[in-house]
Amino acid sequence: MSKWLDWAKQLNAISQAGKTYSKDKYDLERFDQVAHISHQMFAELSDQPVEKIASLFVDEVGYSTPKIDLRAGVIQNGKILLVKEREDGKWTLPGGWGDVCETPTQGVIREVLEESGYIVDSPRLVSVKDRAVHPYAPPYPFHIYKMFFLCELKGGEPTINIEVAEIDWFSPNELPPLSEGRTRVEDIEYLFNALQNPNQAVYID
């Protein structure tokens, strides 16, 4: 299945680049056909309607590049901050997509505040993972790089919002059901290891 997903991603990237740089109307039609084939493949692999898959790519223009998912590890008194996603009812490290015109550290600080109400500072990068080569589930149609940071708690208070239903702290041996498309147990373990070993090398795929 992973090969088919990779092929579908590659076809969509070829189509997107072709529509960006091509001027000939017949070539543009062909690249639209390639995109439609990739969307059909995504739909078959995910058991979702083709229309829903196609809608994900409506705003995707220009040369296709990986998206950036920023995740924060905030640890206090041997427990790590997790938020419960309304979307699937499971728990994850606070985080989300990086925004244009902000640095990764600005982005992860913003995401923690938006998703939990807590204020953090001094993000330290501990890992950069290619989502496609790790067992995050379900698979996602975009190519994604996941960046994990250790952050220092500075203040704030837990505040639920339209995306997050609960906010709590958990010890590493008593984790709740995780939203495994966003966070896996090994991500949390690596953050605890990085806290205990400040000189630990940054993991990069």
For each residue, the residues with C-beta under 8 A, 3 or more apart:
1: 4 5 45 139
2: 5 6 132 139
3: 6 7
4: 1 7 8 41 45
5: 1 2 8 9 42 45 132 139
6: 2 3 9 10 132
7: 3 4 10 11 41
8: 4 5 11 12 38 41 42 45 141
9: 5 6 12 13 38 132 141 142 143
10: 6 7 13 14
11: 7 8 14 15 34 35 37 38 41
12: 8 9 15 16 34 35 38 39 42 57 64 141
13: 9 10 16 17 64 143
14: 10 11 17 18 31 34
15: 11 12 18 19 31 32 34 35 38
16: 12 13 19 20 35 57 60 61 62 63 64
17: 13 14 20 21 63 64
18: 14 15 21 22 27 28 30 31 34
19: 15 16 22 28 31 32 35 61
20: 16 17 61 62 63
21: 17 18
22: 18 19 27 28 31
23: 27 28
24: 27 28
25: 28 29
26: 29 30
27: 18 22 23 24 30 31
28: 18 19 22 23 24 25 31 32
29: 25 26 32 33
30: 18 26 27 33 34
31: 14 15 18 19 22 27 28 34 35
32: 15 19 28 29 35 36
33: 29 30 36 37
34: 11 12 14 15 18 30 31 37 38
35: 11 12 15 16 19 31 32 38 39 57
36: 32 33 39 40 50 54
37: 11 33 34 40 41
38: 8 9 11 12 15 34 35 41 42
39: 12 35 36 42 43 50 53 54 57
40: 36 37 43 44 50
41: 4 7 8 11 37 38 44 45
42: 5 8 12 38 39 45 46 48 53 141
43: 39 40 46 47 48 49 50 52 53
44: 40 41 47
45: 1 4 5 8 41 42 139
46: 42 43 53 138 139 141
47: 43 44
48: 42 43 52 53
49: 43 52 53
50: 36 39 40 43 53 54
51: 54 55
52: 43 48 49 55 56
53: 39 42 43 46 48 49 50 56 57 141
54: 36 39 50 51 57 58
55: 51 52 58
56: 52 53 60 141 142
57: 12 16 35 39 53 54 60 141
58: 54 55
59:
60: 16 56 57 64
61: 16 19 20
62: 16 20
63: 16 17 20
64: 12 13 16 17 60 143
65: 143
66: 130 142 143 144 145
67: 97 98 142 143 144 145
68: 97 98 104 107 144 145 147
69: 95 96 97 98 131 144 145 146 147 182
70: 95 96 97 98 104 107 108 111 147 149
71: 92 93 94 95 108 146 147 148 149 182 183 187
72: 81 93 94 95 108 109 111 112 120 123 148 149 151
73: 80 81 93 126 148 149 150 151 188 191 192 194 195
74: 80 81 94 112 118 120 151 152 153
75: 78 79 80 81 150 191 192 195
76: 79 81 153 169
77: 169
78: 75 171
79: 75 76 169 170 171
80: 73 74 75 93 169 170 171 172 188 191 192
81: 72 73 74 75 76 93 94 112 116 118 153 167 168 169
82: 91 92 93 94 167 168 169 170 175 176 183
83: 91 92 93 94 115 116 164 166 167
84: 89 90 91 164 165 166 167 168 176
85: 88 89 90 91 92 163 164 165 179 182
86: 89 162 163 164 165
87: 163 179
88: 85 179 181
89: 84 85 86 165
90: 84 85 176 177 178 179 180
91: 82 83 84 85 170 175 176 177 178 179 183
92: 71 82 83 85 95 178 179 182 183
93: 71 72 73 80 81 82 83 148 182 183 187 188 191
94: 71 72 74 81 82 83 111 112 115 116
95: 69 70 71 72 92 108 111 112 115 182
96: 69 70 111 114 115
97: 67 68 69 70
98: 67 68 69 70 102 104 107 147
99: 102 107 110
100:
101:
102: 98 99 106 107 110
103: 106 107
104: 68 70 98 107 108 123 125 147 149
105: 108 109 123 149
106: 102 103 109 110
107: 68 70 98 99 102 103 104 110 111
108: 70 71 72 95 104 105 111 112 120 123 147 149 151
109: 72 105 106 112 113 119 120 121 123 151
110: 99 102 106 107 113 114
111: 70 72 94 95 96 107 108 114 115
112: 72 74 81 94 95 108 109 115 116 118 119 120 151
113: 109 110 116 117 118 119 120 156
114: 96 110 111 161
115: 83 94 95 96 111 112 161 163 164
116: 81 83 94 112 113 156 158 159 164 167
117: 113 156 157 158 159 167
118: 74 81 112 113 153 155 156 157 158
119: 109 112 113 153 154 155 156
120: 72 74 108 109 112 113 123 151 152 153 154
121: 109 151 152 154
122: 151 152
123: 72 104 105 108 109 120 149 150 151
124: 149 150 151 194
125: 104 128 147 148 149 202
126: 73 148 149 150 190 191 194 200 202 203
127: 146 147 148 187 190 202 203 204
128: 125 145 146 147 148 202 203 204 205
129: 133 134 145 146 148 187 203 205
130: 66 133 134 143 144 145 146 205
131: 69 134 136 140 143 144 145 146
132: 2 5 6 9 139 143 144
133: 129 130 205
134: 129 130 131 184
135: 180 184
136: 131 139 140 146 180 181 182 184
137: 180 181
138: 46 181
139: 1 2 5 45 46 132 136
140: 131 136 144 181
141: 8 9 12 42 46 53 56 57
142: 9 56 66 67
143: 9 13 64 65 66 67 130 131 132
144: 66 67 68 69 130 131 132 140
145: 66 67 68 69 128 129 130 131
146: 69 71 127 128 129 130 131 136 187
147: 68 69 70 71 98 104 108 125 127 128
148: 71 72 73 93 125 126 127 128 129 187 190 191
149: 70 71 72 73 104 105 108 123 124 125 126
150: 73 75 123 124 126 191 194 195
151: 72 73 74 108 109 112 120 121 122 123 124
152: 74 120 121 122
153: 74 76 81 118 119 120
154: 119 120 121
155: 118 119
156: 113 116 117 118 119 159
157: 117 118
158: 116 117 118 167 168
159: 116 117 156 167
160: 164 165 166 167
161: 114 115 164
162: 86
163: 85 86 87 115
164: 83 84 85 86 115 116 160 161 167
165: 84 85 86 89 160
166: 83 84 160
167: 81 82 83 84 116 117 158 159 160 164
168: 81 82 84 158 176
169: 76 77 79 80 81 82
170: 79 80 82 91 174 175 176
171: 78 79 80 174 175
172: 80 175 188 189 192
173:
174: 170 171
175: 82 91 170 171 172 178 185 188
176: 82 84 90 91 168 170
177: 90 91
178: 90 91 92 175 182 183 184 185
179: 85 87 88 90 91 92 182 183
180: 90 135 136 137 183 184
181: 88 136 137 138 140
182: 69 71 85 92 93 95 136 178 179
183: 71 82 91 92 93 178 179 180 187 188
184: 134 135 136 178 180 187 188
185: 175 178 188 189
186: 189 190
187: 71 93 127 129 146 148 183 184 190 191
188: 73 80 93 172 175 183 184 185 191 192
189: 172 185 186 192 193
190: 126 127 148 186 187 193 194 203
191: 73 75 80 93 126 148 150 187 188 194 195
192: 73 75 80 172 188 189 195 196
193: 189 190 196 197 200
194: 73 124 126 150 190 191 197 198 200
195: 73 75 150 191 192 198
196: 192 193
197: 193 194 200
198: 194 195
199:
200: 126 193 194 197
201:
202: 125 126 127 128
203: 126 127 128 129 190
204: 127 128
205: 128 129 130 133
